[in-house]
């Protein structure tokens, strides 16, 4: 097996749910810290307003007004007519005083953010240890499987050789020797299949990590 490069490892780490959740938590804390820091700064705002007023002698009634003769008898009437409007433009400057609470909030957010980043680093280290253990297990399983395969092939070849010798010269090799060799070859076959299973489980565990 070949170890992935740094870019592939980074993509693999991004798939871990706990790391993605922690990174979103850090992003949220960074935004909260940004907002908290702005509470300690002065503000200079441009403000504007537009109003449509409605007033009259009665809420609902005749629009005519005997006194002023300007159709101010109904408040809703003047409101819907849209003739009593107003607007404002200006600037507002505010400077907070004291700032004890604002600075305490900033320090608290900085502490929480540092704690979250340390937790993320600890999670990444833990996952890197898991990956290292998975790679070691994969390498060891591959070596065991390769050794089991060589042993199986050697014992199968030995069993075939003894069977051929037994058939050619029965006095040199007994049936017990041939059966023993075949039994050893069968045991080696089972050991190889077990090693092959362990190797595939190691691959699965590596992808899981």
Secondary structure as GFF3:
##gff-version 3
##sequence-region A 1 209
A	DSSP	alpha_helix	6	14	.	.	.	ID=ss1
A	DSSP	alpha_helix	17	38	.	.	.	ID=ss2
A	DSSP	beta_strand	43	52	.	.	.	ID=ss3
A	DSSP	alpha_helix	75	81	.	.	.	ID=ss4
A	DSSP	beta_strand	85	94	.	.	.	ID=ss5
A	DSSP	alpha_helix	100	168	.	.	.	ID=ss6
A	DSSP	alpha_helix	175	208	.	.	.	ID=ss7
###
